[in-house]
Amino acid sequence: MFYLFVALVGLFPFTFASPTLIDYTASIMDSAFDDQNMGNKLVFCHFMMGIVSNRQSAYEYDDDMKRARDAGIDAFALNIGTDPYNDVQLGYAYASAANNGMKVFISFDFHWWQVSQGSEVGAKIAQYAGHPGQLLVDGKVFVSSFVGDGVDVGAIRSAAGSEIFFAPNFQPGNGDFENIDGALNWMGWDSNGNNRAPSDGQEVSVSDGDQVYEDALRGKAYIAPISPWFSTHFGSEVSYPKNWVFPSDLLWYDRWREILRLSPRFVEILTWNDYGESHYIGPLSSPHTDDGASKWVMDMPHNGWLDMAKPFIAAYKAESRLPIRFIEEEKLVYWYRPTPKDVNCDATDTTMQVNPNDVGGNFTCGRPDGVDTMKDEIFIVTMLKYPATVRVKSGDKTETFLAAPGIWSHSVPMGVGAQSFKVSRAFRTVQALSGTSLRDVVDTCVCGIYNFNAYVGTLPAESSVDQLQPDGLTMLSQGLQVTPPINTLG
């Protein structure tokens, strides 16, 4: 294989994107340190229960459970507030997990729960602790949270009625790290340390957060975060204004590489279905209600990110740094934003009005805060067993590069127009790995708004188009100043 790689390098005048031959050789050398021992590694995925109140049976959770299970995800972290439909939907989710070889656990969202409700949290845990779908870790009922610093851990344990493995999203320096079994770090995106994109020299990387949590945990279990993207764009048409991005670009690929090096006991993917923040890896077609996100989620599938994660998940569980060993099917996964970032949508964007619900006073009108941290590029991850040449045509821009065996990232400049990909070996096109995306890059404002979500495609392409269902489109027109299109794909 090495000689074939060198021969291909000699034959073609390639523009080299990563990886180089040195990268490939280093990956082979790394196999000397590859630990074949299957450790106690688990992968979770955060699942927002707040938008699935419309589900009518356990059956409507089955597709999510099967997809996640088949990708190597061990359990869904069921994020719950204090909604009246919680018990009905938790019952469905727990039943579906048990029926489909998955596990679930409750993640208490303390944006809605109060830290004074330790006993109530414990009682809710007790309600589901004995269910066959409940995740057990070290023989204990696994429980987590979103924030919750200051909650009485003793009261939770007392009311739970059984031993719990409590791994909340406490903040180092604030939460009670003495009385927990582990902790989740939520910040899966580089930031300025204050819930916004890095700026003015202020930058806290995800790996910085890893270190802070591991220092605070002192050997206790760490749940490392991983997320593919972050973009949210709620305006004055709703009561929850949010309008910013975190640097995302190749985050999904780079962070999986970090996870393989870090090898924490647990990993939590953020998220399966938080469409409002654009970091979903589950299908658009999963039954859910619309919180207003349909404006930037419509016709923007992310299923390819789950495909890309599968060999990384397998490598993580095998404590390996060589995901190439776990490639079952060669794929090309690509993603990009639907417009260049300098497209001006101020005249019709839903966030241009001063928002009366902006209690914190930090709402951004128009183009989302943090967009300067994102690049106008097409991002490609090649998942190959053998080397190949890849030609990417983005609008009127064309680049060709050599892709080495394994899983590697590449990027090319974004051009307005169609996005096409051609993979070839020995002067022959690999038809299954070649094709044109259903979504063009445009220099207009679809739905009249700024859209910094990502369109994710794969080659071979999916057999059917993943689209929002009617319940997921109910708020599409709310606040829009233009008539929304019915279909923006192909």
TALINZI-V829779 format. One line per field, one symbol per residue. ss: DSSP state (H for helix, E for strand, L for the rest). burial: b if it has 9 or more other C-alpha atoms within 8 Angstrom, else e. A space follows every 50 residues. Layout:
# TALINZI-V829779
ss->???
burial->???
This chain:
# TALINZI-V829779
ss->LHHHHHHHHHHLLLLLLLLLHHHHHHHHHHHHHLLLLLLLLEEEEEEEHH HLLLLLLLHHHHHHHHHHHHHLLLEEEEEELLLLLHHHHHHHHHHHHHHL LLEEEEEEELLLLLLLLHHHHHHHHHHHLLLLLELEELLEEEEEEELLLL LLHHHHHHHHLLLEEEEELLLLLLLLHHHLLEEELLLLLLELLLLLLLEL LELELHHHHHHHHHHHHLLLEEEEEELLLLEEEELLLLLLLEEEELLLLL HHHHHHHHHHHHLLLEEEELLLLLHHHLLLLLLLLLLLLLLLLHHHHLLL LLHHHHHHHHHHHHHHHLLLLLHHHHLLLLEEEEEELLELLLLLLLLLLL LLLLLLLLLLLLLLLLLLELHHHLLLEEEEEEEELLLEEEEEEELLEEEE EEELLEEEEEEEELLLELEEEEEEELLEELHHHLEELLLLEELLLHHHLL LLLLEEEEELLLLLLLLLLHHHHLLLLLLLLLLLLLLLLL
burial->eeeebeeebeeeeeeebebbeebbeebeebbeebeeeeeebbbbbbbbbb bbbebeebebbbbbbbebbebbbbbbbbbbbeeeebeebbbbbbbbbbeb ebbbbbbbbbeebbbebbbbbbbbbbeebeeebbbbeeebbbbbbbbbbe bbbebbbbbbebebbbbbbbbbeebbbeebbbbbbeebbbbbbeebbbee ebbbbbeebbebbbebbeeebbbbbbbbbbbbbbbbeeeebbbbbbbbbb bbbebbbbbbeeebbbbbbbbbbbbbbbbbbbbbebbbbbebbbbbbbbb bbbbbbebbbbbbbbbbbbbbbbbebbeebbbbbbbbbbbeebebbebbb bbeebeebeeeebbbbbbbbbebbebbbbbbbbbbebbbbbbbbbebbbb bbbbbbbbbbbbbbbbbbbbbbbbbeeebbeebbbebebbbbeebebbbb bbbbbbbbbbeeeeebbbbebbbbbbbeebeeebeeeeee
